[in-house]
C-alpha cells in the first residue's frame, strides 16, 4: 500500500442547520493564506444599481456555475483553485461600467439602448 501526503489539505466542517439537516463546508483558510492577494476593490452595490437605471433590458449572469464546470486532470485533483491572467480587466476596460457591471461572480450586461423618459 502506498501512502501519499497531500500538499494542500482542507478541513471539513459540519454544522446543524435550523431545519435539523447537516451542512458540510470546506475550510480553505490555509489555502487562502497561501494565495496571492488581488488588490482590486469591490464596487459599491449602490453604484451598480444606479448604473442600471434607464436601460430597457438587462441581462444577469452568474459566473459560479460556469466556474464550477471546468474539468480537472486526475493528477491535479489536489489543487482546487486556479487563476486567470491578471490583465483581464484591461481587455474589458472599455466595457466596464458602460456595458457590463461586475460584482464578485455576478455580471449585469446593460445594452446601449436606453429608454427615453
C-alpha positions in Angstrom: 0.0 0.0 0.0 1.3 3.4 -0.9 0.7 6.3 1.4 0.7 9.8 -0.1 0.5 13.1 1.8 -1.2 15.9 0.0 0.4 19.3 -0.2 -3.0 21.0 0.3 -5.4 19.6 2.8 -8.6 21.4 3.9 -10.6 20.5 6.9 -14.3 19.6 6.6 -16.6 21.5 8.9 -20.1 20.2 9.8 -22.9 22.2 11.4 -26.6 21.6 12.0 -29.0 24.0 10.3 -32.3 25.3 11.7 -34.2 22.6 9.8 -32.1 20.0 11.6 -30.2 19.0 8.4 -26.4 18.9 8.5 -24.5 21.2 6.2 -21.0 20.3 5.2 -18.5 23.0 4.4 -14.8 23.0 3.5 -12.4 25.3 5.4 -9.9 26.7 2.9 -8.3 29.1 5.4 -4.8 27.8 4.9 -5.2 27.9 1.1 -6.5 31.4 1.3 -3.5 32.4 3.4 -1.1 31.0 0.7 -2.9 32.6 -2.2 -1.7 35.9 -3.7 -4.0 38.8 -2.8 -5.6 40.8 -5.5 -6.0 44.5 -4.7 -9.0 45.1 -7.0 -11.6 46.6 -4.7 -15.3 45.6 -4.8 -17.6 48.2 -6.3 -20.3 49.7 -4.1 -23.6 48.0 -4.8 -25.5 51.3 -4.9 -23.3 52.5 -7.8 -24.0 49.2 -9.7 -27.8 49.7 -9.2 -27.6 53.4 -10.2 -25.7 52.4 -13.4 -28.6 50.1 -14.5 -31.2 52.8 -14.4 -32.7 53.8 -17.7 -31.9 50.6 -19.6 -34.8 48.9 -21.3 -33.3 45.5 -20.9 -30.7 43.9 -18.5 -29.0 40.5 -18.7 -28.0 39.0 -15.4 -25.3 36.2 -15.4 -23.9 34.2 -12.6 -20.2 33.1 -13.0 -20.4 30.5 -10.3 -21.9 27.7 -12.4 -19.5 28.3 -15.3 -16.5 28.3 -12.9 -17.5 25.0 -11.4 -17.9 23.2 -14.7 -14.2 23.3 -15.5 -12.8 19.8 -15.8 -9.6 18.9 -13.9 -7.0 16.3 -14.7 -6.7 13.5 -12.1 -3.1 14.5 -11.3 -4.3 17.9 -10.4 -7.2 16.9 -8.1 -5.3 18.1 -5.0 -5.4 21.6 -6.5 -8.7 23.3 -6.0 -8.1 26.8 -7.4 -6.8 28.5 -10.5 -6.1 32.0 -11.7 -6.6 33.7 -15.0 -4.4 36.4 -16.5 -4.4 39.5 -14.2 -4.8 41.8 -17.2 -8.3 40.5 -17.9 -9.6 43.8 -16.6 -7.6 45.6 -19.3 -9.2 43.5 -22.0 -12.7 44.5 -20.9 -11.8 48.0 -19.6 -13.8 49.7 -22.4 -16.9 47.8 -21.4 -16.7 48.1 -17.6 -19.2 50.5 -16.1 -20.7 51.1 -19.6 -21.9 47.8 -20.9 -21.0 45.4 -18.1 -21.1 45.7 -14.3 -19.4 43.0 -12.2 -19.8 42.2 -8.6 -17.8 39.1 -7.4 -19.1 36.4 -9.7 -22.3 38.1 -10.9 -22.4 40.2 -14.1 -25.0 42.6 -15.4 -25.0 43.4 -19.1 -26.5 46.8 -20.0 -27.4 47.1 -23.7 -26.7 50.6 -25.1 -30.4 51.1 -25.9 -31.8 53.3 -23.2 -35.4 54.2 -22.5 -36.4 57.8 -23.5 -38.0 59.4 -20.5 
